[in-house]
Amino acid sequence: MAGFFEKLAAGLTKTRDKFVKGIDNVFNGYTSIDDDFYEELEEVLIMGDIGVNATSTIMDRLREHVREQHITDPEKCRALLLQDIWQQMKIDEHAYDFEDKKTIIFVIGVNGVGKTTSVGKLAAIFKNKGKKVIIAAADTYRAAATEQLVEWADRAGAPIITGREGADPASVIYDATSAFKARDCDILIVDTAGRLHNKKNLMEELAKMNRIIDKELPGICRENFIVLDGTTGQNAIMQAREFGDVADLTGIILTKLDGTAKGGIAVAIVSELNIPVKYVGVGEGIDDLERFSPAEFVDALFLDSVEKK
Amino acid sequence: MAFESLTDKLQNIFKNLRSKGVLTEEDVKVALKEVKMALLEADVSFKVVKQFVSSVEKRAIGEGVLNGLNPGQMVIKIVNEEMISLMGSDTTEIALLPINEITVIMMCGLQGSGKTTTAAKIAGKLKLKGRKVLLAACDIYRPAAIDQLRINAQKQGVDFFSMGTDVSAVEIAKASVEYARKNQDNVVIIDTAGRLQIDEAMMQELVDIKNNVAVNQSLLVVDAMTGQDAVNVATQFNEKVGIDGIILSKMDGDSRGGAALSAKAVTGKPILYVGMGEKLSDLEQFYPDRMASRILGMGDVLSLIDKAIEANAEMDAQKEKEMAQKMKKGKLDFEMYLESMKQMRNMGGLGAIMNMLPGMGRISDDQLPDEKELARLEAIVLSMTPQERKNPKLMTPQRKYRIAKGSGNDIAAVNRFIKQFDQMQKMMKQMPGLFGGKKRGMGGLGGLGRFSGKNKFF
């Protein structure tokens, strides 16, 4: 499967613009490691949405390594920095074991991050692997959310359990868990309505859905994915924290990485909350959801332009 | 995570400095470093921060420190003023043509920024102004986007136009204006598909719509949670398509909303409205002063005061007078408690209030008294007779027993509540001055401060 970076380059209609000034410029412009050099490095990290805190942690570590290893060459410093972030973003080798087990995937996040689209894409991935997939459309709030997911389910060729608009989403979950048992499915993917993490009632509603799944399907492997918009800034940390209180998050789906946003906030979240990024969304096609590749992510974070690659 | 507001931080830095007459370069530098961090934490674009901070620096050095302020506060004051002037505009409304002409509004933005919802919200707003609005569905890409708009148009009671997904967005836009003419609509709101600012073909679609339809207002919807990319998005939409105004969506979240500053700074286009919730009525005016406080993490005190005034307006004047009188005398009864609870709910609940207070921006829900707990306490009061409410001293074990039964609590809960109430009454007697505020609205708030205080009461 082509990496998301190649796919990016292949998208001829999309060009990266000059304003995406990358780290290469920083490295090319310096012959020695000094304060200006560090400062500019810091800028690149902050402009990638890594955030003030995570950036200063990373920079402190970098300075220390540079001191310890007596590095004077900016190029080596670059390798060190990339290595460091890569190390942090690395995923466990068992991260995708659930794909071959009986699994319930609970997909949650704030409004407009791409939950429904991601659910459709996940269904297609598992369907292509020959799994028996079933989808639960538990977003009964947003107008036409169910219709949107039905369309995706059609494209993926997976059956879908729906409820009326305005119905209690918990009832959809209940129906879906029953169907999952009765039809002996492999994977149940639950789409939920987008909600801001500071709305207590809506978060309670989510917790209730979570409890129903636990109760109806005990002992079955669970994955709770938070979907984060790659263009989101520091607020994503709050999102991950609050949603993590509702259900133990096992992974992040990072969407909208086909634009100019770098999704650097994921670095901050991984370093602060240790939730791995498992999938990335790189387009609107049904196949545009891929397993997360730390190496490509770090490259993209620091690369000037597609053409350069 | 303990949250230290910018004001607190600066207060600490300048603890040992007394106001020295004028701001020195050193004062300004130290303070601006913190300001810079706060702005970056709020997701204001790095480049905008740099420019902004350097312009503030120039203005601030040598400026006289006002009486009663320390240098840090003075810098904040200047920063605040500069931000307000940067974010504010003379334009605060969508420019509409006279009522006998058709105003065409085009929505644009990234995927998931909230265009469709915002389109419906604007439609409702303009309908209230007496316009006849048509919502035109030009998102032919996202599954069910058309259905979403149709349902929202129904809910808002405005007209709806669609040609399915087989016709190009440009054709639909053209036809919608024709339809509006026949249907006597005088506003057409074109909802377009979400698109990336670097997707040339999709950006061209917007340009084509503008070339074929006389679009009067192109509005860019920006998610308040957007990070550093906000600058790229705003710049590109403005350069390629040309925008007339910005709408910030999802402001009911707890993001600091630095994207507002970035988008305004790079485009110079006015921020018109903010989206405050999922209900179709939740579209509010943009206030640069409130936004500045929010970005700086100083809480939205102004909004709070506003809400207090609003909530108070519902309480009739006579009642308010009585309440203020009682408070002055340090007399607190259960009726006042009920009234305060009602006011609090009118202001959006305790959580909403806390979020607007400086330094409380990041208080989490579990640090607040549970709303259910509050409801239980309210039930206790509601189970009292009017006499008991007015005169807490009447309480006897028999009465308490009856109240407990009536409100579904055990007697211990009732005892606890009444005891805490007593304590609070004593406290109020000790500081009557605190509650005798002259300003409308603050009387109620003073009381609220007690109720929401650090678990004293609960």
Interface residues (C-beta under 8 A of the other chain):
Chain A: T13 K14 T15 R16 D17 F19 V20 E43 I46 M47 G48 D49 G51 V52 V110 N111 G112 V113 G114 Y141 R142 A143 A144 A145 T146 E147 Q148 V150 E151 W152 E165 L196 H197 N198 K199 K200 D229 T231 T232 G233 Q234 N235 A236 M238 K256 D258 G259 T260 A261 G264 I265 E284
Chain B: M37 L40 E41 A42 D43 S45 F46 L110 Q111 G112 S113 G114 Y141 R142 P143 A144 A145 I146 D147 Q148 R150 I151 N152 K155 L196 Q197 I198 D199 E200 A201 M202 D223 M225 T226 G227 Q228 D229 A230 V231 N232 V233 T235 Q236 S249 K250 D252 G253 D254 S255 R256 G258 A259 E278 G351 N355 R362 D365 E371
